[in-house]
């Protein structure tokens, strides 16, 4: 075990200990290293001005270890999440000039200049890094893919057309990889020496005569993580940190005991057996998106607009669950699919890891209240892939299409047999303190025929089974209207799809 973090930035080694572990990456880059090309605007991961690359060590197809790079928002990544990683900032994109006298713009930066893609320039480094990330992933640059890749980047003075034009003008065939130029064997060998050692750091801060103790732990095994939770109270668990870090930045929470799951590769596994999907609790939304694209297209559509690429590269499904929001985008799907969560812990009297499975609808006891012991961690989420005869539809209503908090969410899954509804599962979000299943409506639908009148009545019943409130996103009346109409929308979509199949 070691008491320090190791981090490389643009190929240079940094040893971090004590209170520095509680710094955001953006603050560390700007204030400590003077790399001010990385900007900070929102400190929430919404604007993308702070976009950088993070390279984490992973096994390649040949069995060797190399860096795998993705774009992230550095304002919501704390240093305790980045042990044994390599960060590339916008300063790392520069090309040495002739005789190493003056650096030159790389292809992405030059394209932005030539297309007039920058005015005040504050957001420009983030756009450049996001474009570079698309090129590094060898994505085909089309207008559609560029818009998707830039979802997490905001500009309020240039206008997006020039920025999209800049991306479209890049000659992909002659693009020189930025990340490959940093793949130093010496850097990898240095990090490999520490990669399998856990990190534990504690320190004390005095402020106006008041002393506070802080600690963070970055384990390399699940057993170590569970033992830490067993021995410590009020542990804040951080996986992707895309919500917790925002709360810390905005001073809504001030945790002093952090358990970072950064190195727990065993929680990144995905298994599909007998139509059952097992998702490790550290699987990111980016990886889940790829799985669902083939297996569950309806959930894939929700994930597409759920967040930006930078957020999806770090955020996790398990984090969305434990956040316990009544408008969490994953929960309507997980409710109607009857998903389960695996909760693991250790006892002080035993070296074994104990596990239990819990139905998702029994995991929430009330607003932000979970059916989980202080010593437990979510380690897996599992569900059965819908059968071919299951009709699954998922809905998200928000003020903007991409990267927005939901006003109302819904999941509807119907199974039809011999022209009648054999099974009905409904879940609405944003209409109560938790996401709600609607058993009265479900019972009403069973045995009914698939017709418009049935679903009109089901919508009326749904309004009697929910208790939405008015808040900054919508009034209770508006949410009641959505709840009533969403079931009619489900029927109309089903009927239209059925008609098209017959015509074909």
TAVENBEL-V710399 format. One record per helix or strand of 2 or more residues. SS is the DSSP state (H for helix, E for strand). FROM is the first residue (numbers start at 1). LEN is the number of residues. If there is no record, write none. Layout:
ss from len
SS FROM LEN
SS FROM LEN
This chain:
ss from len
E 4 6
E 12 6
H 18 5
H 25 8
E 51 9
E 65 9
H 74 3
H 79 3
E 85 4
H 90 4
H 98 3
H 107 8
H 124 13
H 143 7
H 160 9
H 172 3
H 179 4
H 185 11
E 199 9
E 210 9
H 222 10
E 236 3
H 244 6
E 257 4
H 265 4
E 270 4
E 276 5
H 285 11
H 297 10
H 309 4
H 317 6
H 331 6
E 340 7
E 353 7
H 360 3
E 364 3
E 369 2
E 377 8
E 390 8
E 408 10
E 420 10
E 436 2
H 439 7
H 452 14
H 476 28
